[in-house]
Amino acid sequence: MTDPVQSRRDPDALLRRAGVSGNPDRDQHFLVDDRVLDRVPTYLPDDADVSHVLEVGGGTGALTDRLLAVGDRVTVIERDPDLAEFLEAEFADAIDAGRLTVRCGDALSVDLPEYSACVSNLPYGVSSEITFRLLPRGRPAVLMFQREFAERMAADPGTDDYGRLSVTAGHYADVEVVEVVPPEAFSPPPAVESAIVRVTPRDPDYAVADADFFLGFVKAIFTQRRKTVRNAIRNTAHISGLSNPDAVVDAAPEVLLSKRAGDLAPADFAALASVAVDVDPAVGADWDAEPGDRE
């Protein structure tokens, strides 16, 4: 990577040129702290391929500018037509050189390009849905979230923050919070702290016969996280799709059934899901949940 500071635009000047000031009602909080902006791309794994970097939510281009300094090509997805038009004018030279593509559209529905890494200050209101579009792609990412969401995403079993988001994200990648960002780094400041998360793809250290069922099963069990796993399996068949939850309970190890969801490691959930696949003929037959539902 090259040094992103070599060719940086002033974020406040970008806001003035774009004629915008942010709108909390539209989930618009622009990152304007130069120091944070300069650090964000450096959190990519050292061996990350930066030949084509994806940015979701380009805004006025402060982060885009830093990404152009470290990546060979950048694609920005921006849902606001006025901001997309501004980006095309502000970065016309990079577009003409074939180094930047600006795509106006909703990141929840547009076709994503074949990118090599993703670096984004995500719109917080839809960060979960966008994240679970990105994770199955198996590409390294540096993403900005609300701090609470980031800490739940990276949480370990047995901690208060650990939940279905932790298990689902960890199914695809190692997730770590690398920096907490105060509200004052944004314009306008949000009501909460933010955090930067590094996502390093890797295969899980367990095997699942049906990945869709596994992720849905995890979601179902966590809806009753205060119950024992035994009772949670029985009470959530309408969510998990089990036709015979008692058969699963009868076949599963007691050491897992007696715990609660928050104390199960991802490999434990995988073991229970494998039992369900073995004994319940309905498993996987009708499961068609969207990735955004698997948090």
C-alpha positions, 0 to 999 in steps of 0.5 A: 500500500502507498501512504493515503496521506499523500493525496488527501482532500479536506473533508470539511471542504468536500462538504462545502463543495457538495453543499450538504451538512448531513441529515440524521433522519436520513442516516447521514453522518459524514466522517470528517476527522482527518486522522481517523480517515487516514487510518481507516484503510491501514486496518486492512490485513497486511496481505489484502489484495487492493486491486479493486476496493469496494466502498459502500456509502461514498458520501462526499468522498473523503474516504474515497479519496483515501482509498484511491491512494491505496487501491488500484481501482475503487467502486463506490456505491452511493444511494443519494443521486445528488451525492453520486453526481457530486462524486462523479464531478469531484473525482472526474480525473480518477473516473477518466483514468479508469480508476474509479466507478461511481454507482448510484443505487441501494447497496441492499439491492444493486449487483455488487462488483467482483471486488478484492476488499471492502472499506466502508463507513456504512449507513448504520440503519442498514449496516446489518443487512449490508454486512451479511451481503458482504460476508459470504463473498469471502473478502477482507473488509474494514467497516464502520459500525455503531460501537454496540453492533461492532462489539456484539459482532466480535464478542466471545462466547460467555460474554454479555455481548455474545449472540447470534450476530457473533456466531453468524459473523464468526462463521465467515471470518475473524472479526476484531474491533480495531478502533473506537471512534467518538461522535465528534469525528462525524458531521453531524455527530451521531448520538452514539460512539462508533467503532471500526471493525476488521473482517478477515475471511477464513473457513470455520473450524467446524463442518456443517452439512447445511449452512443455511439451516445452521445459520437459521438454527442459531437465530432460532436458539438465540430467540430464547437465550435465557432458556436451556438449549433443550427448551429452546430447541423445542420452543423454536421449531416454527423458526428453525424449521424442525419437524421433530424437535424432540428427536433432536433433543433425544439425540443431542449431547446432554452437555450441550442441551443443559447450557444456554445459547450464550454459553455455546461456542460456534462449534457447539451450534454446529454439532447440534445442527449436525444432529438435527440434519441427521434425525429430522427429515424436514431440515433444509427442505424449505429453508430459504432465508435471506442472508440479512435475516441470519444475524 
